[in-house]
Amino acid sequence: MKRFFTGIIAAVMIFSLASCVPLINNTFKDDTTGPKGINELIYPKGFSSTDYESMRQRRDENPVNDSTYDAIRWFSYNTAAQVFKKVETNGCYSPISLYYALALAATGAEGATRDELLNVLNFDNTSDLSAECGNLYRLLYTQNEYSRLKIANSLWLDDELDGVKYTYKEPFIKNATDNFYASLFSVDFSDKSTGRMMGQWISGNTNGRIVPKISIGSKQIMSILNTVYFYDQWINRFKKENTKEDLFYLENGESVLCDFMNMTNASQSFSRGEGYTRSSLGLKNNCSMVFILPDEGVGVDELLSSPERITDIFTGGESKTGKVVWSIPKFGYSSSFDLVDALKALNIHSAFSKDADFSGMTDGIAFISQIKQETCISIDENGVEASAFTHIAHAGSAMPEDNAEMILNRPFVYGITTQRGILLFIGVCHNPASR
C-alpha cells in the first residue's frame, strides 16, 4: 500500500558526526543487527492507533507536569534562535533531540556544571528532570501501522585513558537505563572499530536514513548519542495528479523550478501575525506539520531573530477560519549544526571546560568536547489508496471568516509539533531544489 507521509530523521551526537541520506520509502523497521549493549533495554510497547484503552492507560501511568511542557517549549525557542542565527541555507534542527542528550548529561553532573545545565533545561533538580523525561519518553514513543516516533539514547564508555582506570557510577547508569532508555556500551576509543559500531547503532535507530561517519579520539572517555526517528502520514491527502511544476523564488532574486503539491481546504484554521501567516496540516499520530509563510518583503531570518519572535510565529497571531489554499514544494535535504556556541550563548560554559564536574558519572576527569546534530527531512505525496484515509471534515466546523493562501513559493519556516506543543523539529526551507 502506498502512503502519504512526512518523514523526519534527526541525530544528536556528542563527540561524533553523521551523514544523511534522503528518505526514499515509507517503511520503518529497527535494525537488530547492530552492536549489543551491556545492559538489558526494553522499549515501551507499541500498540495500534485504534487501541484507545492502551493510550489512556499510558497517559494515566505517565503523568507529565504542565511545567515540563513549558520548560521544553522555552528551551526549544531559545535554542532555535541561536541555532538559526545567520543560516542562509536549508536547515532542520531537533530541539527535543538536544534536550534529551543534555538532560542525560545533566544527570551525571555536579556543582556549577549541573547548575548551568539545569538552568537551560528549566529544572531545579536532576531527580525531577529524570522522572519527567522518563514519563514524557513513554508518552511520545509511537509504533503503529501508520506512525513512528522513537527517541534513542546510548552511552559509550571507555574504562581506561592514559593508564588511568575510569569507573562509572551505578546510580547514573541505572537512571540512564530506566528513564532515558539508554543502551550502554563498553568500548575502547583508541580502536577505530568503535566508530564503526557507533555508526551501526545510529543507522539501526534511524531506519538506515542516517549513514554514519564517526570520528573518535584516543582522549575520549565517553560519548552520548541521541537519535530521533519520526515518520507519519498526512490525514488529509495530497492528490498526486495535482502536483505541478512551478517557480520557487529565492532570496537573491533568482528562481528555481520544483514540484508543488496542491490542495484546497474549504474550512480550516489559520493565523495571521506581524509579518507572517501560519497554518498546519494534521498527521495521523496527533502531530502537526506547521508552515509559516513570511509576508512579502519579510525574510525568514527576521522571523527567527529571537526566542520571543519564534514563540510568536508558532503560537501567536489572530486566529481565523476559512478557505486555505495550499501549495507546498516537495523537498528533501540534510543539514548539520555545531551546537556548542549556541549553548555557550545560553550560559553553558563549565561543561565544555576542563573544570567540568561530571562526578555523578565518574570520578575521572570528563568534559564535553563537542556537540553536533545532523538531520534529514523529506516530504512528498507518495500516494495512498483512497480508502486508507479519513479526510478532514471541512463543512460545519465553523463559519468562514477569511481566506488564506499558503503558497509556499518563497523561503518559509516549518515545524513538527506534538499535540501538547512540543517542537520535535523546526526548519527553514530556503531552496527546495537544494539537497
C-alpha positions as CSV (number, residue, x, y, z in Angstrom):
1,M,0.0,0.0,0.0
2,K,1.3,3.4,-0.9
3,R,1.0,6.1,1.7
4,F,1.1,9.8,2.1
5,F,3.7,10.7,4.6
6,T,6.2,13.1,6.1
7,G,9.5,11.6,7.2
8,I,11.9,13.2,9.5
9,I,15.1,11.9,11.0
10,A,17.5,13.6,13.4
11,A,20.5,12.7,15.4
12,V,22.5,14.5,18.2
13,M,26.0,13.3,18.6
14,I,28.3,14.3,21.4
15,F,31.9,13.7,20.2
16,S,30.6,12.5,16.9
17,L,29.1,13.4,13.5
18,A,26.9,11.6,11.0
19,S,26.0,11.9,7.3
20,C,22.5,11.5,6.0
21,V,20.6,10.1,3.1
22,P,17.1,11.3,1.9
23,L,14.0,9.4,2.9
24,I,13.2,7.2,0.0
25,N,10.4,4.9,1.0
26,N,7.6,4.6,3.6
27,T,8.7,1.6,5.6
28,F,10.2,1.7,9.0
29,K,11.9,-1.1,10.9
30,D,14.6,-1.2,13.6
31,D,17.9,-2.8,12.5
32,T,18.6,-5.5,15.1
33,T,22.0,-6.4,13.6
34,G,23.8,-3.5,15.3
35,P,26.0,-3.7,18.4
36,K,24.5,-5.2,21.6
37,G,24.7,-3.1,24.8
38,I,25.9,-4.4,28.1
39,N,22.6,-3.7,29.7
40,E,19.1,-5.2,29.0
41,L,17.0,-2.4,27.5
42,I,13.3,-2.9,26.9
43,Y,11.5,-0.1,24.9
44,P,7.8,0.8,25.7
45,K,5.3,-1.4,23.9
46,G,3.8,-0.2,20.7
47,F,0.1,-0.6,20.0
48,S,-2.5,0.0,17.3
49,S,-3.6,3.6,16.5
50,T,-7.2,2.5,17.5
51,D,-6.2,0.9,20.8
52,Y,-7.6,3.8,22.8
53,E,-7.6,1.9,26.1
54,S,-3.9,1.4,25.9
55,M,-3.4,5.1,25.1
56,R,-5.5,6.1,28.1
57,Q,-3.6,3.7,30.4
58,R,-0.2,5.0,29.2
59,R,-1.3,8.6,29.8
60,D,-2.6,7.7,33.3
61,E,0.6,5.8,34.2
62,N,3.0,8.5,32.9
63,P,1.8,12.0,34.1
64,V,3.8,14.9,32.8
65,N,3.6,18.3,34.6
66,D,2.5,21.3,32.6
67,S,5.7,23.0,33.8
68,T,7.7,20.3,31.9
69,Y,5.9,21.1,28.6
70,D,6.6,24.8,29.3
71,A,10.3,24.1,30.0
72,I,10.8,22.2,26.8
73,R,8.9,24.8,24.8
74,W,11.1,27.6,26.3
75,F,14.3,25.5,25.6
76,S,13.1,24.9,22.0
77,Y,12.5,28.6,21.2
78,N,15.7,29.8,22.9
79,T,18.0,27.3,21.3
80,A,16.4,27.7,17.9
81,A,17.1,31.4,18.0
82,Q,20.7,30.7,18.5
83,V,20.9,27.8,16.0
84,F,19.4,29.7,13.2
85,K,21.5,32.9,13.5
86,K,22.8,33.8,10.1
87,V,21.7,30.5,8.5
88,E,21.3,31.2,4.8
89,T,20.8,27.6,3.6
90,N,18.3,24.9,4.2
91,G,18.4,23.8,7.9
92,C,16.5,21.5,10.2
93,Y,17.0,21.4,14.0
94,S,15.5,19.0,16.6
95,P,15.1,20.7,20.0
96,I,13.8,17.5,21.6
97,S,16.9,15.5,20.5
98,L,19.2,18.1,22.0
99,Y,17.1,18.3,25.2
100,Y,17.3,14.6,25.9
101,A,21.0,14.5,25.2
102,L,21.7,17.4,27.6
103,A,19.3,16.1,30.2
104,L,21.1,12.7,30.2
105,A,24.4,14.6,30.6
106,A,23.0,16.7,33.4
107,T,22.0,13.7,35.5
108,G,25.7,12.9,35.8
109,A,26.8,16.4,36.5
110,E,27.5,18.1,39.9
111,G,28.2,21.7,41.1
112,A,28.4,24.5,38.6
113,T,28.2,22.2,35.6
114,R,24.9,20.7,36.9
115,D,23.5,24.1,37.7
116,E,24.3,25.5,34.2
117,L,22.7,22.5,32.5
118,L,19.6,22.6,34.8
119,N,19.2,26.3,34.1
120,V,19.0,25.9,30.4
121,L,16.8,22.8,30.8
122,N,14.5,24.7,33.1
123,F,14.6,22.3,36.0
124,D,15.5,22.7,39.7
125,N,17.0,19.2,40.2
126,T,18.0,16.1,38.3
127,S,15.6,13.8,40.2
128,D,12.6,15.6,38.8
129,L,14.2,16.0,35.4
130,S,14.8,12.3,35.1
131,A,11.3,11.3,36.2
132,E,9.7,13.8,33.8
133,C,11.9,12.8,30.9
134,G,11.1,9.1,31.6
135,N,7.3,9.8,31.6
136,L,7.4,12.0,28.6
137,Y,9.5,9.4,26.7
138,R,6.9,6.8,27.2
139,L,4.1,9.1,26.1
140,L,6.0,10.2,22.9
141,Y,7.1,6.7,21.9
142,T,4.9,5.6,19.0
143,Q,5.0,2.4,16.9
144,N,1.8,1.6,15.0
145,E,0.6,0.8,11.5
146,Y,0.8,4.5,10.4
147,S,3.4,6.3,12.5
148,R,6.7,6.0,14.3
149,L,8.4,8.3,16.8
150,K,11.4,6.9,18.6
151,I,14.0,8.7,20.7
152,A,17.0,6.5,21.2
153,N,19.9,7.2,23.6
154,S,23.2,5.4,24.2
155,L,26.3,5.8,26.4
156,W,29.6,4.6,25.1
157,L,32.0,4.2,27.9
158,D,35.8,3.6,28.0
159,D,37.2,2.3,31.2
160,E,40.8,3.5,30.7
161,L,42.6,6.6,29.5
162,D,46.4,7.0,29.6
163,G,46.7,4.2,32.0
164,V,44.1,5.7,34.4
165,K,41.1,3.5,35.2
166,Y,37.6,5.0,34.8
167,T,34.7,3.6,36.7
168,Y,31.1,4.7,36.1
169,K,28.7,5.1,38.9
170,E,25.8,2.7,39.3
171,P,23.1,5.3,40.1
172,F,23.9,7.2,36.9
173,I,23.9,4.0,34.8
174,K,20.6,2.8,36.3
175,N,18.9,6.2,35.8
176,A,20.1,6.3,32.2
177,T,18.6,2.9,31.6
178,D,15.3,3.4,33.4
179,N,14.4,7.0,32.4
180,F,16.3,7.7,29.2
181,Y,16.2,4.2,27.7
182,A,19.9,4.4,27.1
183,S,21.8,1.5,25.7
184,L,25.3,1.1,27.4
185,F,28.4,0.0,25.6
186,S,31.9,-0.7,27.0
187,V,34.4,0.3,24.3
188,D,37.9,1.3,23.5
189,F,38.0,4.7,21.9
190,S,41.6,4.1,20.6
191,D,40.1,1.3,18.5
192,K,38.7,2.5,15.1
193,S,36.1,-0.3,15.2
194,T,34.4,1.7,18.0
195,G,33.5,4.4,15.5
196,R,32.0,1.7,13.1
197,M,29.9,0.3,16.0
198,M,28.6,3.7,16.9
199,G,27.7,4.2,13.2
200,Q,25.8,0.9,13.2
201,W,23.8,1.9,16.2
202,I,22.9,5.3,14.7
203,S,21.9,3.6,11.4
204,G,19.8,1.0,13.2
205,N,17.9,3.5,15.2
206,T,17.1,5.8,12.2
207,N,15.8,3.1,9.9
208,G,19.1,3.4,7.9
209,R,18.3,7.0,6.9
210,I,21.4,8.5,8.7
211,V,24.5,6.9,7.4
212,P,27.2,7.5,10.0
213,K,30.6,9.0,9.5
214,I,32.0,8.8,13.0
215,S,35.3,10.4,14.2
216,I,36.6,9.3,17.5
217,G,39.6,10.4,19.5
218,S,42.0,8.5,21.8
219,K,41.3,11.0,24.5
220,Q,37.6,10.3,24.7
221,I,36.2,8.5,27.7
222,M,32.5,8.7,26.9
223,S,30.1,9.5,24.1
224,I,26.4,10.3,24.4
225,L,24.5,9.6,21.2
226,N,20.8,10.5,20.7
227,T,18.7,9.9,17.7
228,V,15.1,10.8,16.8
229,Y,13.3,9.0,14.1
230,F,9.9,10.3,13.0
231,Y,7.5,9.1,10.4
232,D,3.9,9.9,9.9
233,Q,1.2,10.1,7.3
234,W,-0.9,13.0,6.3
235,I,-4.5,12.9,7.5
236,N,-5.7,15.0,4.6
237,R,-4.1,13.6,1.4
238,F,-2.5,15.4,-1.5
239,K,-3.5,14.0,-4.8
240,K,-0.5,13.2,-6.9
241,E,-2.3,14.4,-10.1
242,N,-2.5,17.8,-8.6
243,T,1.3,18.1,-8.2
244,K,2.5,20.7,-10.7
245,E,5.9,22.2,-11.6
246,D,6.3,25.9,-10.7
247,L,8.8,28.5,-9.7
248,F,10.2,29.0,-6.2
249,Y,11.7,32.4,-5.6
250,L,15.0,32.6,-3.8
251,E,16.1,35.5,-1.6
252,N,18.8,36.5,-4.0
253,G,16.2,37.3,-6.7
254,E,16.7,34.1,-8.7
255,S,14.1,31.3,-9.0
256,V,14.2,27.5,-9.4
257,L,11.7,25.0,-10.8
258,C,10.3,22.4,-8.4
259,D,7.2,20.3,-7.9
260,F,4.4,21.8,-5.8
261,M,1.8,19.7,-4.0
262,N,-1.6,21.4,-4.2
263,M,-4.8,21.2,-2.2
264,T,-7.6,23.5,-1.0
265,N,-9.4,23.0,2.3
266,A,-12.8,24.6,2.4
267,S,-12.7,25.3,6.1
268,Q,-9.5,25.3,8.1
269,S,-8.0,27.3,10.9
270,F,-5.0,29.7,10.2
271,S,-3.4,32.6,11.9
272,R,-2.1,36.0,10.8
273,G,0.5,37.8,12.8
274,E,3.1,40.6,12.3
275,G,4.8,39.6,9.1
276,Y,3.5,36.1,8.6
277,T,0.7,33.7,8.0
278,R,0.6,30.3,9.8
279,S,-1.4,27.1,9.2
280,S,-0.8,23.4,9.7
281,L,-1.6,20.0,8.3
282,G,-2.6,17.2,10.5
283,L,-0.7,13.9,10.8
284,K,-2.2,10.6,11.9
285,N,-0.4,10.4,15.3
286,N,-1.8,13.6,16.7
287,C,1.1,15.6,15.5
288,S,1.0,18.5,13.0
289,M,3.3,20.0,10.5
290,V,3.2,23.7,10.9
291,F,4.0,26.0,8.0
292,I,4.9,29.7,8.5
293,L,4.9,31.9,5.4
294,P,6.6,35.3,5.7
295,D,4.8,38.2,4.2
296,E,6.2,39.7,1.0
297,G,9.4,41.6,1.9
298,V,9.9,39.8,5.2
299,G,12.8,37.4,5.5
300,V,12.9,34.1,7.4
301,D,15.8,35.4,9.4
302,E,13.6,38.1,10.8
303,L,11.0,35.5,11.9
304,L,13.7,33.6,13.7
305,S,15.6,36.5,15.2
306,S,14.7,36.0,18.8
307,P,13.1,33.5,21.2
308,E,10.1,35.9,21.5
309,R,9.7,36.1,17.8
310,I,9.8,32.4,17.3
311,T,7.3,31.9,20.1
312,D,5.0,34.4,18.3
313,I,5.2,32.8,14.9
314,F,4.4,29.4,16.3
315,T,1.7,30.4,18.9
316,G,0.7,34.0,18.3
317,G,-1.3,35.9,15.7
318,E,-5.0,36.3,15.2
319,S,-6.8,33.0,14.7
320,K,-9.2,32.7,11.8
321,T,-11.2,30.1,10.0
322,G,-11.8,30.0,6.2
323,K,-10.7,28.5,2.9
324,V,-7.0,27.7,2.8
325,V,-5.3,27.2,-0.5
326,W,-2.1,25.1,-0.1
327,S,0.8,24.9,-2.5
328,I,3.8,23.2,-0.9
329,P,7.1,22.4,-2.6
330,K,8.3,18.8,-2.3
331,F,11.7,18.9,-0.7
332,G,14.3,16.6,1.0
333,Y,17.6,17.7,2.4
334,S,20.1,17.1,5.2
335,S,21.7,19.7,7.4
336,S,24.2,19.8,10.3
337,F,24.9,22.2,13.2
338,D,27.7,22.6,15.7
339,L,25.7,23.4,18.8
340,V,28.5,24.4,21.3
341,D,28.4,28.1,20.5
342,A,24.6,28.1,20.7
343,L,24.7,26.6,24.2
344,K,27.5,28.9,25.3
345,A,25.3,31.8,24.3
346,L,22.8,30.4,26.8
347,N,25.4,30.4,29.6
348,I,26.6,26.8,29.5
349,H,30.4,27.1,29.9
350,S,31.6,24.8,32.7
351,A,30.6,21.6,30.8
352,F,33.0,22.5,27.9
353,S,36.0,23.2,30.1
354,K,38.5,21.0,31.9
355,D,36.9,22.3,35.1
356,A,33.7,20.4,34.2
357,D,32.2,18.4,37.1
358,F,30.7,15.1,35.9
359,S,31.5,13.3,39.1
360,G,28.0,11.9,39.2
361,M,29.0,9.8,36.2
362,T,32.7,9.0,37.0
363,D,35.5,10.0,39.4
364,G,37.7,10.6,36.4
365,I,38.1,13.9,34.6
366,A,35.5,14.4,31.9
367,F,34.2,17.3,29.8
368,I,32.2,17.8,26.7
369,S,34.4,18.4,23.7
370,Q,31.7,18.9,21.0
371,I,28.0,18.6,20.3
372,K,26.9,18.1,16.7
373,Q,23.5,17.5,15.3
374,E,22.6,16.2,11.8
375,T,19.1,15.9,10.4
376,C,17.4,14.6,7.4
377,I,13.9,15.6,6.3
378,S,11.8,14.6,3.3
379,I,8.2,15.3,2.5
380,D,6.1,14.3,-0.5
381,E,2.7,12.9,-1.6
382,N,3.7,9.4,-2.5
383,G,0.2,8.1,-2.7
384,V,-2.2,6.1,-0.7
385,E,-5.3,4.1,-1.6
386,A,-8.2,6.4,-1.1
387,S,-9.9,4.0,1.3
388,A,-7.0,4.2,3.7
389,F,-7.5,7.8,4.5
390,T,-10.1,9.7,6.5
391,H,-10.4,13.2,5.1
392,I,-10.8,16.2,7.4
393,A,-14.4,17.2,7.6
394,H,-14.4,20.8,6.3
395,A,-18.1,21.5,6.4
396,G,-19.8,22.7,9.6
397,S,-16.6,23.2,11.7
398,A,-17.0,27.0,11.8
399,M,-18.3,29.8,9.8
400,P,-15.7,31.1,7.3
401,E,-14.2,34.4,8.5
402,D,-11.5,34.9,5.9
403,N,-9.3,33.1,3.4
404,A,-5.6,32.3,3.4
405,E,-3.2,31.4,0.6
406,M,-0.4,29.2,1.8
407,I,1.5,29.4,-1.4
408,L,5.0,28.4,-0.2
409,N,6.9,29.7,-3.3
410,R,9.5,31.7,-1.3
411,P,11.6,30.8,1.8
412,F,9.5,29.6,4.7
413,V,9.7,28.2,8.2
414,Y,8.2,24.9,9.3
415,G,7.9,22.8,12.4
416,I,6.7,19.4,13.6
417,T,4.8,19.7,16.8
418,T,3.0,17.2,19.2
419,Q,-0.5,17.6,20.5
420,R,0.9,19.4,23.6
421,G,3.0,21.8,21.5
422,I,6.4,20.1,21.9
423,L,8.6,21.2,19.0
424,L,10.1,18.0,17.6
425,F,11.7,19.8,14.7
426,I,12.0,23.3,13.4
427,G,13.4,24.1,10.0
428,V,13.9,26.6,7.2
429,C,13.4,25.9,3.5
430,H,15.5,28.4,1.6
431,N,15.6,26.3,-1.6
432,P,13.6,23.1,-2.1
433,A,15.7,22.2,-5.1
434,S,18.8,22.0,-3.0
435,R,19.8,18.8,-1.2
